[in-house]
Amino acid sequence: MRGEGQRLSTHLKAAFAEIDRLTDVYRNAINKLETYALPNLSPQSAAKWFELYLRVVDLGVQIRRGEIRHRTAQSFTYPCMHKTGTRGAVHSGLSIDDCNSILLLMTDRDLVKEGRVSRWCNRIDGVDRDNVGELDKKLSSCLRTFIDRRSKFYDRLEVNGGDPHQKLLVLGGPGAAAPILLKVTRTCFGPKKCSCGEDAKPWENFCLEAGGPDTQSHLATRVTESAQTDDMGIMDIKRQMGFQELSREEENNDAAALAREAAELVRRRHPRGQSNAAASALRVPPSAKSIYQKKCEENGSNSKPHISAVLTVKNGAHLLDLSSIGFHSADDLQDLVDIFSSSGLPPVKVLDVSNGFFNAPAFKVLCQLLRLPQDETNDGDHWNFTPDSS
């Protein structure tokens, strides 16, 4: 038992060191995004900003879950200690979730003195809530600012989908070359299929300027055929970001995909009689149910009816009534943590866990759920819940 305690302590200390290192990188990258969330960007510059945003999101995922999505020279010797990540992903074993799982093992098996475990728990709670948590909120605020910026070179921006399938559409207004000028999605989901340079740090030399007067003239070329090498088009942006250049055949396929997206956008647009305010929504946020369904699909598991049932929105809020569940599993509660860590969801007004029973891992995850910040648009900062009186 003593040997296991030493092994887990070494693992935990390595995780803390990696989290501290990546948190500094995460902070600097977010600051760069904040600096260049400029008005009057060209569609190409907006695409470049969003590609960097996706890279920064991946940094946050690595800090929280240890998932590695890009090529790296790092060798990872520690095992993944949790089950909260994407199925089949490469893990560093050095994340916040790994720390929480290690601390649970130490507590359950009484491997380390209680005082030391308590200090470590306080440290990881501070990192989770005060350091990384605040940066997560700042990143979400950067995205909202970016979407709200106006530009004379496009009509509006639309972002939809949840991690890792976020998508940006740069939409053209009346007289534009096409309804959808550009589309940006994540292309790297793991180191084996990553087209970026090894250990690339695109945020370090990132720079944007407001678009010039000739920007609009290049849009038809990008939508209808492959970009010319002379123009500062999306392919130049991807090369600067470390993404692999497409062949002409792939580029033509990409143009066809844009055309299909444009047809779909035209199909679902509001009738002319509706107000411009309603028709110009900037973002279509995912629902809690859709996030849960996507998570189950990625993990290769079936959705659980009792979880799907409580994710229904009533009167503009979530009322999570779990009082009919006898024994609460850590996995089910972790699903709720993952779901409500997403921004833009309706507020949670009630979390009823009365009549329920929790083992140590489940109670630990419940505490994580209760610490989740509510969206800035909600009335309060805290979750309301009814504890089990027993």
C-alpha positions in Angstrom: 0.0 0.0 0.0 2.9 2.4 0.8 4.4 1.8 -2.7 1.0 2.6 -4.3 0.7 5.8 -2.3 4.2 6.9 -3.4 3.4 6.1 -7.0 0.1 8.1 -6.9 1.8 11.0 -5.1 4.4 11.2 -7.8 1.7 11.0 -10.5 -0.2 13.8 -8.7 2.8 16.1 -8.4 3.6 15.6 -12.1 0.0 16.5 -13.0 0.1 19.7 -10.9 3.3 20.7 -12.7 1.9 20.1 -16.2 -1.4 21.9 -15.3 0.5 24.9 -14.0 2.7 25.0 -17.2 -0.3 24.7 -19.6 -2.4 27.3 -17.6 0.2 29.9 -18.4 0.2 29.0 -22.1 -3.7 29.0 -22.0 -3.7 32.4 -20.4 -1.4 33.9 -23.0 -3.2 32.3 -25.9 -6.6 33.7 -24.7 -5.0 37.2 -24.3 -4.0 37.0 -27.9 -7.5 36.1 -29.0 -8.9 38.9 -26.9 -6.5 41.4 -28.5 -7.5 40.5 -32.1 -11.3 40.1 -31.7 -11.5 43.2 -33.9 -14.4 44.8 -35.8 -14.3 45.1 -39.6 -12.4 41.8 -40.1 -12.4 40.3 -43.6 -14.0 36.8 -43.9 -10.5 35.3 -44.2 -9.3 37.0 -41.0 -12.5 35.9 -39.2 -11.7 32.4 -40.2 -8.2 32.7 -39.0 -9.4 34.0 -35.6 -11.8 31.1 -35.2 -9.1 28.5 -36.2 -6.9 29.9 -33.4 -9.9 29.8 -31.0 -10.3 26.1 -31.7 -6.6 25.5 -30.9 -7.0 27.4 -27.7 -10.1 25.3 -26.8 -7.9 22.2 -27.3 -5.5 23.6 -24.7 -8.4 23.9 -22.2 -9.4 20.3 -23.0 -5.9 19.1 -22.4 -5.8 20.9 -19.0 -9.1 19.6 -17.8 -9.2 16.0 -19.3 -5.7 15.4 -20.6 -6.9 14.8 -24.2 -4.1 15.3 -26.8 -5.4 16.5 -30.2 -2.3 17.7 -31.9 1.2 16.4 -32.8 3.7 16.6 -30.1 7.2 15.4 -29.2 6.1 14.8 -25.6 6.1 11.2 -24.4 3.3 10.5 -21.9 4.2 7.8 -19.3 1.4 8.3 -16.8 -1.9 6.4 -17.3 -5.3 8.1 -17.7 -7.0 7.9 -14.4 -10.6 8.9 -15.3 -13.4 8.0 -17.7 -14.7 11.5 -18.6 -12.9 11.9 -21.9 -13.7 11.1 -25.5 -13.5 7.4 -26.3 -10.3 6.4 -28.0 -8.6 9.7 -27.4 -4.9 10.0 -26.5 -4.5 11.1 -22.9 -1.5 12.7 -21.1 -2.7 11.4 -17.7 -1.8 14.9 -16.3 -5.1 16.7 -16.1 -7.5 18.1 -13.5 -9.7 15.1 -13.9 -6.7 12.8 -13.4 -5.9 14.7 -10.1 -9.5 14.3 -8.9 -9.4 10.6 -9.6 -6.1 10.1 -7.9 -7.3 12.0 -4.8 -10.4 9.8 -4.7 -8.2 6.6 -4.8 -6.0 8.0 -2.0 -9.1 8.8 0.1 -10.9 5.5 -0.5 -7.8 3.3 0.2 -6.3 5.5 2.9 -3.0 5.7 1.1 -1.8 9.1 2.3 -2.2 11.1 5.5 -5.5 12.9 5.7 -3.9 16.3 6.1 -1.8 16.0 3.0 -4.8 14.8 0.9 -6.8 17.8 2.2 -4.2 20.2 1.1 -4.0 18.6 -2.3 -7.8 18.8 -2.6 -7.8 22.5 -1.7 -5.1 23.1 -4.3 -6.9 21.3 -7.2 -10.2 23.0 -6.2 -8.4 26.4 -6.5 -6.9 25.5 -9.8 -10.2 24.2 -11.1 -12.4 27.1 -9.9 -10.1 30.2 -9.6 -7.4 29.7 -12.3 -8.6 27.5 -15.1 -12.3 28.2 -14.4 -11.8 31.9 -14.8 -9.8 31.4 -18.0 -12.6 29.2 -19.4 -15.1 32.1 -18.7 -12.7 34.6 -20.4 -12.5 32.4 -23.5 -16.2 32.2 -23.7 -16.4 35.9 -23.4 -13.9 36.3 -26.2 -16.0 34.2 -28.5 -19.1 36.3 -27.7 -17.2 39.5 -28.4 -15.9 38.1 -31.7 -19.4 37.1 -32.8 -20.8 40.5 -31.8 -18.2 42.5 -33.8 -19.6 44.1 -37.0 -17.9 44.0 -40.4 -18.6 45.6 -43.7 -17.2 42.5 -45.4 -19.8 40.1 -44.2 -23.4 40.1 -42.8 -22.9 38.2 -39.6 -21.1 35.2 -38.0 -22.8 32.1 -36.7 -21.2 29.5 -34.4 -22.9 26.2 -33.6 -22.2 22.7 -32.4 -20.5 21.5 -29.2 -16.9 20.4 -28.6 -15.2 19.0 -30.6 -17.6 19.8 -33.5 -17.9 23.6 -33.3 -18.5 25.2 -36.6 -18.2 28.8 -37.8 -20.2 30.1 -40.7 -19.3 33.5 -42.2 -22.6 34.6 -43.7 -23.0 37.1 -46.6 -25.7 39.7 -46.9 -27.7 40.8 -49.9 -25.6 41.0 -53.0 -22.8 38.8 -51.5 -21.1 36.2 -53.7 -22.9 33.4 -51.7 -25.1 33.0 -48.6 -22.1 31.3 -46.9 -18.8 33.0 -47.6 -16.6 30.7 -45.4 -17.0 27.7 -43.1 -14.5 26.7 -40.5 -14.5 23.4 -38.5 -11.9 21.6 -36.4 -9.7 19.3 -38.5 -7.5 17.8 -35.8 -9.0 15.3 -33.4 -5.8 13.4 -32.4 -2.0 13.4 -32.9 -2.1 10.5 -35.5 -4.3 12.5 -37.9 -3.1 16.0 -37.0 -1.8 18.1 -39.9 -0.2 20.8 -37.7 3.5 21.1 -37.1 4.9 19.3 -34.2 4.3 21.3 -30.9 3.0 24.2 -33.0 2.2 27.4 -31.1 0.2 29.5 -33.5 -0.8 32.0 -30.8 2.7 33.2 -30.3 3.0 35.2 -33.6 -0.7 35.6 -34.2 -1.7 39.0 -35.7 -4.7 40.3 -37.6 -5.7 43.6 -39.2 -9.1 45.0 -40.3 -9.9 44.0 -43.9 -9.0 46.2 -46.8 -11.3 47.7 -49.5 -10.5 44.9 -52.0 -11.5 42.1 -49.6 -15.0 41.7 -51.0 -13.6 41.1 -54.6 -11.9 37.9 -53.5 -15.0 36.2 -52.0 -16.5 34.9 -55.2 -13.2 33.2 -56.1 -13.1 31.4 -52.7 -16.7 30.2 -52.9 -16.8 29.1 -56.5 -13.3 27.7 -57.1 -10.0 27.0 -55.3 -8.3 30.0 -53.9 -5.5 31.6 -56.0 -2.0 31.3 -54.4 -1.5 35.1 -54.9 -4.5 36.0 -52.6 -4.5 36.0 -48.8 -7.2 33.3 -48.8 -8.2 30.5 -46.4 -5.4 28.2 -47.7 -2.8 30.8 -46.8 -4.3 31.1 -43.4 -4.2 27.3 -42.9 -0.6 27.1 -43.9 0.3 29.8 -41.4 -1.6 27.9 -38.7 0.2 24.7 -39.5 -2.7 23.0 -41.3 -2.0 20.8 -44.3 -2.7 22.3 -47.7 -5.5 20.7 -49.7 -5.1 19.4 -53.2 -7.1 20.9 -56.0 -9.5 18.0 -55.9 -10.0 18.4 -52.2 -10.5 22.1 -52.6 -13.2 21.6 -55.2 -14.9 19.1 -52.9 -14.7 21.8 -50.2 -16.4 24.3 -52.5 -19.1 21.8 -53.2 -19.6 21.4 -49.5 -19.9 25.2 -49.1 -22.6 25.2 -51.8 -24.6 22.5 -49.9 -24.3 24.5 -46.7 -25.6 27.6 -48.6 -28.6 25.7 -49.9 -29.4 24.5 -46.5 -29.1 28.0 -45.1 -31.5 29.4 -47.7 -33.9 26.6 -46.9 -34.2 27.3 -43.2 -34.0 31.1 -43.4 -37.0 33.0 -41.9 -39.8 34.4 -44.2 -39.4 38.0 -45.4 -42.1 39.2 -43.2 -40.3 38.4 -40.0 -38.3 41.1 -38.1 -34.6 41.6 -38.9 -33.8 41.1 -35.3 -35.2 37.6 -35.2 -33.5 36.7 -38.5 -30.1 37.9 -37.5 -29.5 35.6 -34.6 -25.7 35.2 -34.2 -25.5 31.8 -32.6 -27.6 28.7 -32.3 -26.6 27.2 -29.0 -26.8 23.5 -28.4 -29.3 22.1 -26.0 -28.4 20.0 -22.9 -30.1 17.0 -24.6 -28.1 17.4 -27.8 -24.8 17.7 -25.9 -25.6 14.5 -24.0 -26.6 12.6 -27.2 -23.4 13.7 -28.9 -21.3 12.7 -25.8 -22.9 9.2 -25.9 -22.3 8.9 -29.6 -18.6 9.8 -29.2 -18.2 7.3 -26.3 -20.0 4.5 -28.2 -22.6 4.2 -25.4 -26.4 4.4 -25.3 -28.2 7.4 -23.7 -29.9 6.7 -20.4 -33.6 7.5 -20.3 -33.5 8.9 -16.8 -30.7 11.3 -17.7 -32.4 12.4 -21.0 -35.7 13.0 -19.1 -34.3 15.5 -16.6 -32.6 17.6 -19.4 -35.9 18.9 -20.6 -36.2 22.7 -20.3 -39.3 24.0 -18.5 -40.2 27.7 -18.4 -36.8 28.6 -19.7 -34.8 26.7 -17.1 -33.6 23.2 -16.2 -35.3 21.5 -13.2 -33.0 18.5 -12.5 -35.3 16.2 -10.5 -33.2 13.2 -9.5 -35.2 12.3 -6.4 -36.5 9.1 -8.0 -33.0 7.7 -8.3 -32.0 5.6 -5.4 -28.2 5.1 -5.8 -26.4 7.8 -7.7 -23.5 6.7 -9.9 -20.4 8.8 -10.4 -20.7 8.3 -14.2 -24.2 9.7 -14.4 -23.3 12.7 -12.3 -20.1 13.2 -14.4 -22.4 13.3 -17.5 -24.2 16.2 -15.9 -21.0 18.0 -15.1 -19.8 17.7 -18.7 -23.1 18.9 -20.0 -23.5 21.9 -17.8 -19.9 22.9 -18.2 -21.0 24.1 -21.7 -21.9 27.8 -22.0 -25.1 29.2 -23.4 -27.5 26.7 -21.7 -30.7 27.8 -19.9 -30.0 28.1 -16.1 -30.4 25.3 -13.6 -33.0 26.4 -11.1 -33.4 23.2 -9.1 -31.2 20.2 -8.5 -33.3 17.7 -6.3 -31.2 14.8 -5.0 -33.5 14.0 -2.1 -34.0 10.3 -1.2 -30.7 9.5 -2.9 -27.5 7.7 -1.8 -23.9 8.5 -2.7 -20.7 6.6 -2.4 -17.5 8.6 -2.1 -16.7 9.0 -5.9 -20.3 10.0 -6.6 -20.4 12.6 -3.8 -17.1 14.0 -5.1 -18.6 14.5 -8.6 -21.8 16.0 -7.0 -19.5 18.6 -5.4 -18.0 19.4 -8.8 -21.5 19.8 -10.2 -22.5 22.2 -7.5 -19.4 24.3 -8.1 -20.2 24.8 -11.8 -20.7 28.6 -12.4 -24.1 29.6 -13.8 -24.3 31.4 -17.1 -23.8 35.2 -16.7 -27.4 35.8 -17.9 -28.8 33.8 -15.0 -30.4 35.4 -12.0 -28.1 33.8 -9.5 -24.6 32.4 -9.2 -25.5 29.2 -7.2 -27.4 26.0 -7.8 -30.5 25.4 -5.8 -30.9 21.9 -4.6 -32.7 19.8 -2.0 -30.3 17.5 -0.1 -31.2 14.2 1.3 -32.4 14.7 4.9 -31.1 11.2 5.9 
